[in-house]
Amino acid sequence: MEDTGQMSRTMRTLLTVAALIVIIAGMRAARDLVVPFLLAVFIAVLCLPILGWLRRKGVPNLPAVFLIALTFLVIGSVLSTVVGISLNAFVQALPDYQSRLDTGTAAFFDWLKSKHVRVSEHWLLDYLAPDRVVPFAESVVSGLSVLLGNGLVILFTVGFILIEASSFPMKLHAAISNPERALDSFRKFSKAAQRYLLIKTFTSAVTGSGICVCLVIIGVDYPVLWGLLAFLLNFVPYIGGTLATMPPVLLALVQLGVGPAIGTTVACVFVNTVVAILEFRLMAGGVGLSAFVVFLSLVFWGWVLGPIGAVLSVPLTIIIKIALESHDDSIWVATMLGSVRSGGPPDHPAPAPDVVAERET
C-alpha cells in the first residue's frame, strides 16, 4: 500500500509538471493573444480602486466604467500622437545621424592611428551602416500601429472586466463550495498587485519626467520620446533603467559631442538613483519575493511573453505565489519564493522566544 501511495504521488507530480510544460508552451505560442488579455487584467486591477471611489460618490457602475475608459482613451490618444510624431521625425533624421556617426567614427580612428594604435574599423562601420539602422527604426514605427490596434482591444477588455467586477463575488459563491478561500486569495492578489503597480507607475512617471526635463536642458533631440521610453522600461526590474539610458546617451554623443553625452549619462544615472531610493522607501514591505526570484521571473516571463512579460514579471509571479500559498501541499514552494525578513519565513513574523522554547520542550 505504501508503494502504491508513493507511485500515486509520483504520478501526480509528473502529470503536474507535464501540464505546466504544456501551459507554458501554449502561452508562448499564443503570446499575441495572451499579452493583451494580461495587460487588460492588470489595468483593470489597477482601476478597481478608482471604480470603487466613483461608486461611493454615487456614480452608477456603467457610467463609472465609461468615465474610466474615456480617461484612458484620451490619455492614450495624446501619448500615441506625441510619440508617433517623435518617432516619424526620428526616422527621417536617422540618415543625418548616421552621417554624423560615420564622420565621428572616422575621426576617432584617425586619432587612434596618430597615437600608433592599430585597430580594424571595418566591422564597426559595417555594423553601424544605414541599411541596418533605418529598417530597424522603421520596424519600431510599424510596431507602434500594432500597439495602437491592441490598445483598443485592451481598452474594451478592461471595460468588460470592470463591468463584471461587481458581480464576481456572487458568481464565485454560486460556482464553488468554498468561495471564501478563493475570495481571500483574490483580495490578496488584488491588494499586492495594486500596491506594486501604483508605486511602479508613480516612480516610472517620476523617472520619465525627470529624464525628459534633463534632456530638454541639455538639448538632446526628442526628449519626450526618451522620457516615455524611460517610463515604460522602469517597469522592468534591475535592467530597465540601464536600457532606457543608452539611446539618449548615444544620441547626445552623435548630436552634441562627448561633453553633453557625459552630462546626459550623469543626469540619467542621477534620476534613476534618486527614483530607486524613493521606490525602495515606498516599498518598505517589499513585494514578498526574493531578489533572485524577481530576476528569474524577469528572464522567464520575458522568454515566454516577450518584452511585456518582462514588464509584468513581478505581478505574474505574485499571482503564482499566492496560488501556491492557498494549498497546503504547495505552501513550501511559496515560502521558497518569498523574501526572508528578520529570521522568519516570508510574509510571516518570526516566532516569539517563549513559543520557540515551548516547541523545544
C-alpha positions as CSV (number, residue, x, y, z in Angstrom):
1,M,0.0,0.0,0.0
2,E,2.9,2.3,0.8
3,D,4.5,1.7,-2.6
4,T,1.1,2.3,-4.3
5,G,0.7,5.6,-2.5
6,Q,4.3,6.6,-3.4
7,M,3.6,5.8,-7.1
8,S,0.4,7.8,-6.9
9,R,2.2,10.8,-5.6
10,T,4.9,10.4,-8.2
11,M,2.4,10.2,-11.0
12,R,0.6,13.3,-9.7
13,T,3.9,15.2,-9.7
14,L,4.8,14.0,-13.2
15,L,1.3,15.0,-14.5
16,T,1.6,18.4,-12.9
17,V,5.0,19.1,-14.4
18,A,3.7,17.9,-17.8
19,A,0.7,20.1,-17.6
20,L,2.9,23.1,-16.7
21,I,5.1,22.5,-19.7
22,V,2.1,22.3,-22.0
23,I,0.6,25.5,-20.5
24,I,3.9,27.4,-20.8
25,A,4.4,26.2,-24.4
26,G,0.8,27.3,-25.2
27,M,1.3,30.7,-23.7
28,R,4.5,31.3,-25.6
29,A,2.9,30.1,-28.9
30,A,-0.2,32.3,-28.3
31,R,1.6,35.4,-26.8
32,D,-0.1,37.7,-29.3
33,L,-3.4,36.8,-27.8
34,V,-2.3,36.3,-24.2
35,V,-0.3,39.5,-23.8
36,P,-3.2,42.0,-24.5
37,F,-5.5,40.0,-22.2
38,L,-2.9,40.0,-19.3
39,L,-2.4,43.7,-19.8
40,A,-6.2,44.3,-19.6
41,V,-6.4,42.2,-16.4
42,F,-3.7,44.2,-14.7
43,I,-5.0,47.6,-15.9
44,A,-8.4,46.5,-14.6
45,V,-7.0,45.6,-11.2
46,L,-5.3,49.0,-11.1
47,C,-8.6,50.7,-11.9
48,L,-10.6,48.9,-9.3
49,P,-9.9,51.5,-6.5
50,I,-10.9,54.3,-8.9
51,L,-14.1,52.4,-9.8
52,G,-14.9,51.9,-6.0
53,W,-14.3,55.6,-5.4
54,L,-16.7,56.6,-8.1
55,R,-19.3,54.1,-6.9
56,R,-19.0,55.6,-3.3
57,K,-19.6,59.0,-4.8
58,G,-22.9,57.8,-6.2
59,V,-21.9,57.2,-9.8
60,P,-23.7,54.1,-11.2
61,N,-21.5,51.2,-12.3
62,L,-21.8,51.6,-16.1
63,P,-21.2,55.4,-16.2
64,A,-18.3,54.9,-13.9
65,V,-16.7,52.3,-16.2
66,F,-17.4,54.6,-19.2
67,L,-15.6,57.6,-17.4
68,I,-12.5,55.4,-16.7
69,A,-12.4,54.1,-20.2
70,L,-12.8,57.6,-21.7
71,T,-9.9,58.9,-19.5
72,F,-7.6,56.1,-20.7
73,L,-8.7,56.7,-24.3
74,V,-7.9,60.4,-24.1
75,I,-4.5,59.8,-22.3
76,G,-3.6,57.0,-24.8
77,S,-4.6,59.1,-27.8
78,V,-2.5,62.1,-26.7
79,L,0.6,59.9,-25.9
80,S,0.2,58.0,-29.1
81,T,0.1,61.2,-31.1
82,V,3.1,62.7,-29.5
83,V,5.1,59.5,-29.7
84,G,4.1,58.9,-33.3
85,I,5.2,62.4,-34.4
86,S,8.5,62.0,-32.5
87,L,9.1,58.5,-34.0
88,N,8.4,59.7,-37.5
89,A,10.7,62.7,-37.1
90,F,13.4,60.4,-35.6
91,V,13.2,58.0,-38.6
92,Q,13.5,60.9,-41.0
93,A,16.6,62.3,-39.2
94,L,18.3,58.9,-39.0
95,P,20.4,59.3,-42.2
96,D,21.7,62.6,-40.9
97,Y,22.6,61.0,-37.5
98,Q,24.2,58.1,-39.4
99,S,26.4,60.6,-41.4
100,R,27.5,62.3,-38.3
101,L,28.3,58.9,-36.7
102,D,30.4,57.8,-39.6
103,T,32.3,61.1,-39.6
104,G,32.9,60.9,-35.8
105,T,33.9,57.3,-36.1
106,A,36.4,58.1,-38.9
107,A,37.8,61.0,-36.8
108,F,38.2,58.7,-33.8
109,F,40.1,56.1,-35.8
110,D,42.3,58.7,-37.3
111,W,43.1,59.9,-33.7
112,L,44.0,56.3,-32.7
113,K,46.2,56.0,-35.7
114,S,48.0,59.2,-34.8
115,K,48.7,57.6,-31.4
116,H,50.1,54.5,-33.2
117,V,47.2,52.3,-32.1
118,R,46.2,49.8,-34.7
119,V,42.5,48.7,-34.8
120,S,40.2,47.4,-37.5
121,E,37.4,49.8,-38.3
122,H,35.6,47.8,-41.0
123,W,33.4,45.7,-38.6
124,L,32.2,48.8,-36.7
125,L,31.3,50.7,-39.8
126,D,29.6,47.7,-41.3
127,Y,27.6,47.2,-38.1
128,L,26.5,50.8,-38.0
129,A,25.6,51.0,-41.7
130,P,22.4,52.9,-42.6
131,D,20.9,49.9,-44.3
132,R,20.9,48.2,-40.9
133,V,19.8,51.1,-38.7
134,V,17.0,52.6,-40.8
135,P,15.0,49.4,-41.3
136,F,15.1,48.8,-37.5
137,A,13.7,52.2,-36.8
138,E,11.0,51.7,-39.4
139,S,10.1,48.5,-37.7
140,V,9.6,50.4,-34.4
141,V,7.2,52.7,-36.2
142,S,5.2,49.8,-37.6
143,G,5.2,48.3,-34.2
144,L,3.5,51.4,-32.9
145,S,0.5,50.9,-35.2
146,V,0.2,47.3,-33.9
147,L,0.3,48.6,-30.3
148,L,-2.5,51.1,-31.1
149,G,-4.6,48.3,-32.5
150,N,-4.1,46.2,-29.4
151,G,-4.8,49.3,-27.3
152,L,-8.4,49.3,-28.5
153,V,-8.8,45.6,-27.7
154,I,-7.2,46.2,-24.3
155,L,-9.5,49.1,-23.6
156,F,-12.6,47.2,-24.4
157,T,-11.4,44.2,-22.4
158,V,-10.8,46.4,-19.4
159,G,-14.2,47.9,-19.7
160,F,-15.9,44.5,-19.7
161,I,-13.8,43.3,-16.8
162,L,-14.8,46.3,-14.7
163,I,-18.4,45.9,-15.6
164,E,-18.3,42.3,-14.4
165,A,-16.2,43.0,-11.3
166,S,-19.2,43.9,-9.0
167,S,-20.9,40.6,-9.7
168,F,-17.8,38.5,-9.4
169,P,-18.2,37.6,-5.6
170,M,-21.8,36.5,-6.2
171,K,-20.8,34.3,-9.1
172,L,-18.0,32.8,-7.1
173,H,-20.4,32.0,-4.2
174,A,-22.7,30.2,-6.7
175,A,-19.9,28.4,-8.6
176,I,-17.8,26.8,-5.8
177,S,-18.4,25.2,-2.4
178,N,-15.8,27.2,-0.5
179,P,-15.8,30.7,-2.0
180,E,-14.3,32.5,1.0
181,R,-10.9,30.9,0.4
182,A,-10.9,31.9,-3.3
183,L,-12.1,35.4,-2.5
184,D,-9.4,35.8,0.1
185,S,-6.7,34.7,-2.4
186,F,-8.2,37.2,-5.0
187,R,-8.2,40.0,-2.4
188,K,-4.5,39.2,-1.5
189,F,-3.5,39.3,-5.2
190,S,-5.6,42.4,-5.9
191,K,-4.1,44.3,-2.9
192,A,-0.5,43.2,-3.7
193,A,-0.8,43.9,-7.4
194,Q,-2.5,47.3,-6.9
195,R,0.2,48.4,-4.4
196,Y,3.1,47.2,-6.7
197,L,1.6,48.7,-9.9
198,L,0.6,52.0,-8.2
199,I,4.1,52.5,-6.8
200,K,5.8,51.4,-10.0
201,T,3.5,53.7,-12.1
202,F,4.3,56.7,-9.8
203,T,8.1,56.1,-9.8
204,S,8.1,55.4,-13.5
205,A,6.3,58.7,-14.2
206,V,8.9,60.5,-12.0
207,T,11.7,58.8,-13.9
208,G,10.3,59.6,-17.3
209,S,9.5,63.2,-16.4
210,G,13.0,63.7,-14.7
211,I,14.9,62.4,-17.7
212,C,12.7,64.3,-20.1
213,V,13.5,67.6,-18.3
214,C,17.2,66.8,-18.1
215,L,17.3,66.1,-21.9
216,V,15.5,69.4,-22.6
217,I,18.0,71.3,-20.5
218,I,21.0,69.5,-22.2
219,G,19.5,70.0,-25.7
220,V,19.1,66.3,-26.8
221,D,16.6,65.8,-29.6
222,Y,13.2,64.1,-28.9
223,P,13.2,64.3,-25.1
224,V,9.5,63.3,-24.9
225,L,10.3,60.0,-26.8
226,W,13.2,59.1,-24.5
227,G,11.2,60.1,-21.4
228,L,8.3,57.8,-22.4
229,L,10.8,55.1,-23.1
230,A,12.3,55.6,-19.6
231,F,8.7,55.4,-18.1
232,L,8.0,52.1,-19.8
233,L,11.3,50.5,-19.1
234,N,11.3,51.4,-15.4
235,F,8.7,48.6,-15.0
236,V,11.4,46.1,-16.0
237,P,13.3,45.1,-12.8
238,Y,17.0,45.7,-12.5
239,I,17.9,46.4,-16.1
240,G,15.2,48.8,-17.2
241,G,17.0,51.9,-16.1
242,T,20.2,50.9,-18.0
243,L,18.3,50.1,-21.2
244,A,16.4,53.4,-21.1
245,T,19.7,55.4,-20.6
246,M,21.6,54.0,-23.6
247,P,19.6,55.6,-26.5
248,P,19.6,59.3,-25.3
249,V,23.3,59.0,-24.4
250,L,24.2,57.7,-27.8
251,L,22.1,60.3,-29.5
252,A,23.7,63.0,-27.3
253,L,27.2,61.7,-28.4
254,V,26.3,61.9,-32.1
255,Q,24.3,65.1,-31.9
256,L,26.2,67.2,-29.4
257,G,29.6,65.6,-28.7
258,V,31.4,63.9,-25.8
259,G,30.8,66.5,-23.1
260,P,27.0,66.6,-23.4
261,A,27.0,62.8,-23.7
262,I,28.8,62.6,-20.4
263,G,26.3,65.1,-18.9
264,T,23.4,63.0,-20.2
265,T,24.9,59.9,-18.6
266,V,25.3,61.7,-15.3
267,A,21.8,63.1,-15.4
268,C,20.1,59.8,-16.3
269,V,22.1,57.9,-13.6
270,F,21.2,60.6,-11.0
271,V,17.5,60.4,-11.8
272,N,17.4,56.6,-11.8
273,T,19.3,56.5,-8.5
274,V,17.0,59.0,-6.8
275,V,13.9,57.2,-8.0
276,A,15.4,53.8,-6.9
277,I,15.8,55.2,-3.4
278,L,12.3,56.6,-3.4
279,E,10.9,53.3,-4.7
280,F,12.8,51.4,-2.0
281,R,11.3,53.6,0.7
282,L,7.8,53.4,-0.7
283,M,8.0,49.6,-1.0
284,A,9.3,49.3,2.6
285,G,7.5,46.0,3.0
286,G,8.8,44.6,-0.3
287,V,6.8,42.7,-2.9
288,G,7.0,39.4,-1.0
289,L,9.6,37.9,-3.4
290,S,13.3,37.3,-3.0
291,A,15.6,39.3,-5.3
292,F,16.8,36.2,-7.0
293,V,13.2,35.1,-7.8
294,V,12.5,38.6,-9.2
295,F,15.5,38.2,-11.5
296,L,14.4,34.7,-12.6
297,S,10.9,35.8,-13.2
298,L,12.2,38.6,-15.4
299,V,14.1,36.1,-17.5
300,F,11.3,33.5,-17.6
301,W,8.4,35.8,-18.4
302,G,10.4,37.8,-20.9
303,W,11.1,34.5,-22.7
304,V,7.5,33.3,-22.6
305,L,5.7,36.6,-23.3
306,G,8.3,38.9,-24.8
307,P,9.0,42.5,-23.6
308,I,5.6,42.8,-22.0
309,G,6.3,39.7,-20.0
310,A,9.4,41.4,-18.5
311,V,7.2,44.4,-17.6
312,L,4.6,42.1,-15.9
313,S,7.1,39.6,-14.4
314,V,6.7,40.6,-10.8
315,P,2.8,40.7,-10.7
316,L,2.6,37.4,-12.6
317,T,5.0,35.8,-10.1
318,I,3.0,37.3,-7.2
319,I,-0.1,35.5,-8.6
320,I,1.7,32.2,-8.7
321,K,3.0,32.7,-5.1
322,I,-0.5,33.5,-3.8
323,A,-1.9,30.5,-5.6
324,L,0.8,28.2,-4.1
325,E,0.0,29.7,-0.6
326,S,-3.6,28.6,-0.9
327,H,-2.8,24.9,-0.9
328,D,-1.1,23.1,2.0
329,D,0.9,20.8,-0.4
330,S,2.5,23.7,-2.2
331,I,2.9,26.3,0.6
332,W,6.6,25.3,0.9
333,V,7.2,26.4,-2.7
334,A,5.6,29.8,-1.9
335,T,7.9,30.0,1.1
336,M,10.9,29.4,-1.1
337,L,9.8,32.1,-3.5
338,G,9.4,34.7,-0.7
339,S,11.8,37.0,0.9
340,V,13.1,36.3,4.4
341,R,12.6,39.0,7.0
342,S,14.1,39.1,10.4
343,G,14.8,35.4,10.5
344,G,11.2,34.2,9.9
345,P,9.6,32.7,6.9
346,P,8.4,35.0,4.1
347,D,5.5,37.2,4.9
348,H,5.3,35.6,8.4
349,P,6.6,37.2,11.6
350,A,9.5,35.4,13.4
351,P,8.2,33.3,16.3
352,A,8.4,34.7,19.8
353,P,11.1,33.3,22.1
354,D,8.6,31.7,24.5
355,V,6.9,29.9,21.7
356,V,10.3,28.6,20.5
357,A,11.1,27.4,24.0
358,E,7.7,25.7,24.3
359,R,8.3,23.9,20.9
360,E,11.7,22.7,22.0
361,T,10.3,21.2,25.2
